[in-house]
């Protein structure tokens, strides 16, 4: 289950064939204006539900691959699902694979969530994400905007390159330029950030899956801003209900290590392992979809809305 996979012709072990090429239920894109005036592209599924779920895509990707999962959740009535393209990703970004400053992705999510809260203040807000998108949600929990979130739904989240859950190079998908990362980390520690636009991380996307919306490399700013600051302290800051879903056949991460890691830092987290699901296949997996819907329905019925989420009581979901 946790053994290494043979690499594909592209060099990565991720099973891109498990992702559908066409999504007939893809929602139309709309634009949300960020605090700096930038246009952020978002797809919204459903219109009536007790929960707004913001679902963040993984590294190098864009929002289309959530279409089936988002449609199923919306059809169930569990949540209205919003799938943004992160800044620096998707169609015609200002600078592909780069942002203006390290914390900008968090600010963008906060701006989207503020718009949703203004439109439907009675709804609870769940922040979710897949892979690096899950890592960004974890980072958000440890940052200055955490109080706007009522719960988290993480699909095979990236924690850190040295975390017990991470395979070398995320299963061959990501190639870091370690020398640059070390040097830039040291420069940032003394306040020097002028070189943070340098490319430090590259992704091995199969040629047949590339398009004009795919992002193949990240700057130091982007890499830092999409990952947890420190996954242990960011997880410990999660004081709201949390569901983590990982496939047992994940090629990038070691599924069996997730329960112990989350139990150590978020004792009330619920961690579900989906038998036979790979890293990319998880977002289209029927069992993962069912678990997400069931948890969202229970969350909507059993948890306080925004005004009560800063209490000392955590969620009561069991650890799996």
C-alpha positions as CSV (number, residue, x, y, z in Angstrom):
1,X,0.0,0.0,0.0
2,X,2.8,2.4,0.9
3,X,5.4,1.1,-1.4
4,X,7.1,3.3,-4.1
5,X,5.4,3.4,-7.5
6,X,7.1,3.2,-10.8
7,X,7.5,6.5,-12.5
8,X,5.5,7.3,-15.7
9,X,7.1,8.3,-18.9
10,X,7.0,11.9,-17.6
11,X,9.1,11.0,-14.6
12,X,6.3,11.4,-12.1
13,X,4.5,8.6,-10.3
14,X,1.2,10.5,-10.1
15,X,-1.6,8.8,-12.0
16,X,-2.9,11.7,-14.2
17,X,-5.0,9.2,-16.2
18,X,-7.3,9.0,-13.1
19,X,-8.4,12.6,-13.7
20,X,-11.3,13.1,-16.2
21,X,-10.4,15.2,-19.3
22,X,-13.9,16.6,-19.7
23,X,-16.3,17.9,-17.1
24,X,-19.7,18.4,-18.6
25,X,-21.0,20.0,-15.3
26,X,-18.2,22.7,-15.1
27,X,-19.7,25.8,-13.7
28,X,-19.2,29.2,-15.3
29,X,-16.4,31.4,-14.0
30,X,-17.1,34.6,-12.2
31,X,-14.7,37.3,-10.9
32,X,-14.0,38.3,-7.3
33,X,-12.1,41.5,-6.8
34,X,-9.2,41.2,-4.4
35,X,-8.0,44.1,-2.1
36,X,-5.4,45.2,-4.6
37,X,-8.0,45.3,-7.5
38,X,-6.9,42.0,-9.0
39,X,-9.5,39.8,-10.6
40,X,-9.7,36.4,-9.0
41,X,-11.6,33.7,-11.0
42,X,-14.0,31.5,-9.1
43,X,-16.5,28.8,-10.1
44,X,-19.6,28.3,-7.9
45,X,-21.7,25.1,-7.7
46,X,-25.2,25.3,-6.1
47,X,-27.0,28.3,-4.6
48,X,-28.8,27.1,-1.5
49,X,-27.2,25.3,1.4
50,X,-26.3,26.0,5.1
51,X,-22.5,26.0,4.3
52,X,-20.2,27.8,1.9
53,X,-17.3,25.5,1.0
54,X,-14.2,27.1,-0.5
55,X,-12.2,24.3,-2.2
56,X,-8.6,25.1,-3.2
57,X,-6.8,23.3,-6.0
58,X,-3.3,21.7,-5.7
59,X,0.1,22.9,-7.0
60,X,0.3,23.6,-10.7
61,X,-3.4,23.0,-11.2
62,X,-6.5,25.2,-11.6
63,X,-10.1,24.9,-10.5
64,X,-11.6,22.6,-13.3
65,X,-10.7,19.3,-11.7
66,X,-13.0,19.8,-8.8
67,X,-16.1,20.0,-11.1
68,X,-17.4,16.5,-10.3
69,X,-16.8,16.6,-6.6
70,X,-18.2,20.1,-6.3
71,X,-21.3,19.2,-8.3
72,X,-22.0,16.2,-6.1
73,X,-21.6,18.2,-2.9
74,X,-23.9,20.9,-4.2
75,X,-26.5,18.4,-5.5
76,X,-26.6,16.9,-2.0
77,X,-27.5,20.2,-0.4
78,X,-24.6,19.9,2.0
79,X,-22.8,23.1,0.7
80,X,-22.5,25.7,-2.0
81,X,-19.0,25.0,-3.3
82,X,-16.7,27.7,-4.6
83,X,-13.5,26.7,-6.5
84,X,-11.1,29.6,-7.0
85,X,-8.1,29.7,-9.3
86,X,-5.3,30.8,-7.0
87,X,-3.4,34.0,-8.0
88,X,-0.6,33.1,-10.4
89,X,-2.6,30.1,-11.7
90,X,-5.3,29.4,-14.3
91,X,-6.1,31.5,-17.3
92,X,-3.9,34.5,-18.0
93,X,-2.5,35.3,-14.6
94,X,-0.5,38.5,-14.2
95,X,2.7,36.4,-13.5
96,X,2.3,32.7,-13.7
97,X,3.7,30.9,-10.7
98,X,4.4,34.1,-8.7
99,X,2.7,36.4,-6.3
100,X,3.6,39.9,-4.9
101,X,4.4,38.8,-1.4
102,X,4.4,35.6,0.6
103,X,1.1,36.0,2.4
104,X,-0.9,37.2,-0.6
105,X,-2.7,33.9,-1.2
106,X,-4.1,34.0,2.4
107,X,-5.3,37.6,1.8
108,X,-7.0,36.6,-1.4
109,X,-8.8,33.7,0.3
110,X,-9.8,36.2,3.1
111,X,-11.2,38.5,0.4
112,X,-13.3,35.8,-1.2
113,X,-14.6,34.6,2.2
114,X,-15.5,38.2,3.1
115,X,-17.6,38.5,0.0
116,X,-19.3,35.2,0.7
117,X,-20.0,36.2,4.3
118,X,-21.5,39.5,3.2
119,X,-23.8,37.8,0.7
120,X,-25.0,35.1,3.1
121,X,-24.0,35.8,6.7
122,X,-26.1,33.0,8.1
123,X,-24.0,30.3,6.3
124,X,-21.1,28.5,8.0
125,X,-17.7,28.7,6.2
126,X,-15.6,25.6,5.5
127,X,-12.2,26.0,3.9
128,X,-11.0,23.0,2.0
129,X,-8.2,22.0,-0.3
130,X,-6.5,19.2,-2.1
131,X,-2.7,18.5,-1.9
132,X,-1.0,21.9,-1.8
133,X,-4.4,23.5,-1.6
134,X,-4.8,21.6,1.6
135,X,-1.5,22.9,2.7
136,X,-2.6,26.5,2.1
137,X,-5.8,25.8,4.2
138,X,-3.5,24.6,7.0
139,X,-1.4,27.8,6.6
140,X,-4.6,29.8,6.8
141,X,-5.5,28.2,10.1
142,X,-2.2,29.5,11.6
143,X,-2.5,33.0,10.1
144,X,-4.2,36.2,10.9
145,X,-7.5,35.4,9.1
146,X,-8.2,32.1,10.8
147,X,-11.2,33.5,12.7
148,X,-13.3,33.7,9.5
149,X,-13.3,29.8,9.1
150,X,-15.8,27.5,10.9
151,X,-14.3,24.2,9.7
152,X,-11.7,22.5,7.4
153,X,-12.0,19.8,4.8
154,X,-8.6,18.5,3.7
155,X,-8.0,16.1,0.8
156,X,-4.5,14.5,0.9
157,X,-3.0,17.8,2.2
158,X,0.7,18.6,1.8
159,X,2.2,19.3,5.2
160,X,5.9,19.9,4.6
161,X,8.7,18.3,2.5
162,X,10.2,16.8,5.7
163,X,6.9,15.8,7.3
164,X,6.4,12.0,8.0
165,X,3.6,12.0,5.5
166,X,5.6,13.2,2.5
167,X,7.4,10.9,0.0
168,X,10.6,12.1,-1.6
169,X,9.9,14.8,-4.2
170,X,6.2,14.2,-3.5
171,X,6.4,11.0,-5.5
172,X,8.4,12.5,-8.3
173,X,6.0,15.3,-9.1
174,X,7.9,18.2,-7.6
175,X,11.6,19.1,-8.1
176,X,12.9,21.7,-5.7
177,X,16.0,23.8,-6.3
178,X,17.4,23.2,-2.9
179,X,20.4,25.6,-3.1
180,X,18.2,28.5,-4.0
181,X,15.6,27.6,-1.4
182,X,18.2,27.5,1.4
183,X,19.9,30.7,0.2
184,X,16.6,32.6,-0.1
185,X,15.4,31.3,3.3
186,X,18.5,32.7,4.9
187,X,18.1,36.0,3.1
188,X,14.5,36.3,4.2
189,X,15.5,35.6,7.8
190,X,17.5,38.9,7.7
191,X,14.8,40.8,5.9
192,X,16.2,40.6,2.3
193,X,13.3,39.7,0.0
194,X,14.3,41.3,-3.3
195,X,15.1,37.9,-4.9
196,X,12.0,36.1,-3.8
197,X,10.7,36.0,-7.4
198,X,13.4,33.4,-8.3
199,X,12.1,30.0,-9.5
200,X,12.7,27.4,-6.8
201,X,10.2,24.6,-7.6
202,X,9.3,22.8,-10.8
203,X,6.5,20.3,-11.6
204,X,6.6,17.3,-13.9
205,X,3.3,17.5,-15.7
206,X,2.9,14.9,-18.5
207,X,3.0,16.7,-21.9
208,X,-0.4,15.3,-22.9
209,X,-2.0,17.0,-19.8
210,X,-0.5,20.4,-20.3
211,X,-2.5,23.4,-21.3
212,X,-2.4,27.2,-21.3
213,X,-3.8,27.0,-17.7
214,X,-1.2,24.7,-16.2
215,X,1.5,26.2,-14.0
216,X,4.9,24.3,-14.2
217,X,7.1,26.3,-11.8
218,X,6.8,28.4,-8.6
219,X,8.8,31.3,-7.3
220,X,10.1,31.3,-3.8
221,X,7.2,33.6,-2.9
222,X,4.6,31.2,-4.3
223,X,6.2,28.1,-2.8
224,X,6.4,29.7,0.6
225,X,2.9,31.2,0.4
226,X,1.1,28.0,-0.5
227,X,2.7,25.8,2.1
228,X,2.2,25.8,5.8
229,X,4.5,28.1,7.7
230,X,5.2,25.3,10.2
231,X,2.7,22.5,9.9
232,X,2.9,21.5,13.5
233,X,2.0,25.0,14.9
234,X,-0.5,25.6,12.1
235,X,-2.3,22.4,12.8
236,X,-2.3,23.1,16.5
237,X,-4.0,26.4,15.8
238,X,-7.0,24.5,14.3
239,X,-9.7,25.0,16.9
240,X,-12.7,24.2,14.7
241,X,-13.9,20.8,13.2
242,X,-11.6,19.2,10.7
243,X,-12.0,16.3,8.3
244,X,-8.9,14.8,6.5
245,X,-9.4,12.3,3.7
246,X,-6.4,10.4,2.1
247,X,-6.3,7.5,-0.3
248,X,-4.3,4.5,0.8
249,X,-2.6,4.3,-2.6
250,X,-1.5,7.9,-2.6
251,X,1.6,8.2,-4.7
252,X,2.8,11.5,-3.3
253,X,2.1,11.1,0.4
254,X,2.2,8.2,2.9
255,X,-1.5,7.7,3.9
256,X,-0.8,5.5,6.9
257,X,1.1,8.4,8.7
258,X,-1.7,10.9,8.6
259,X,-3.7,9.6,11.6
260,X,-0.7,9.8,14.0
261,X,0.4,13.2,12.7
262,X,-3.0,14.8,13.1
263,X,-3.7,13.0,16.4
264,X,-0.6,14.6,17.8
265,X,-1.6,18.1,16.9
266,X,-5.3,18.2,16.4
267,X,-6.6,15.4,18.7
268,X,-10.3,15.9,17.7
269,X,-9.6,15.7,14.0
270,X,-11.3,13.0,12.0
271,X,-8.9,11.3,9.6
272,X,-10.4,8.9,7.0
273,X,-8.4,6.6,4.8
274,X,-10.0,5.6,1.5
275,X,-9.0,2.2,0.3
276,X,-7.4,2.0,-3.1
277,X,-7.5,5.7,-4.0
278,X,-4.5,7.5,-5.4
279,X,-3.5,11.1,-5.0
280,X,-5.3,12.6,-7.9
281,X,-8.0,10.0,-8.1
282,X,-9.1,11.0,-4.6
283,X,-11.0,14.0,-5.8
284,X,-13.2,11.8,-8.1
285,X,-13.5,8.9,-5.7
286,X,-17.1,7.9,-4.7
287,X,-16.2,7.1,-1.1
288,X,-14.3,10.3,-0.6
289,X,-17.2,12.2,-2.0
290,X,-19.6,10.4,0.3
291,X,-17.4,11.0,3.3
292,X,-17.2,14.7,2.4
293,X,-21.0,15.1,2.0
294,X,-21.8,13.2,5.2
295,X,-19.3,15.3,7.2
296,X,-20.6,18.6,5.8
297,X,-24.2,17.6,6.6
298,X,-23.2,16.7,10.1
299,X,-21.1,19.8,10.5
300,X,-24.0,22.0,9.3
301,X,-26.4,20.5,11.8
302,X,-24.1,20.2,14.8
303,X,-21.7,23.1,14.9
304,X,-22.1,26.7,15.8
305,X,-21.9,29.4,13.1
306,X,-19.3,32.1,12.9
307,X,-20.1,34.0,16.1
308,X,-19.4,31.0,18.3
309,X,-16.4,29.4,16.7
310,X,-13.8,31.1,18.9
311,X,-14.9,29.2,22.0
312,X,-12.5,26.7,23.7
313,X,-14.6,23.7,22.7
314,X,-13.4,21.8,19.6
315,X,-15.4,19.6,17.3
316,X,-16.4,16.2,18.6
317,X,-15.7,14.1,15.5
318,X,-13.8,11.0,16.4
319,X,-10.2,10.2,15.3
320,X,-10.1,7.4,12.6
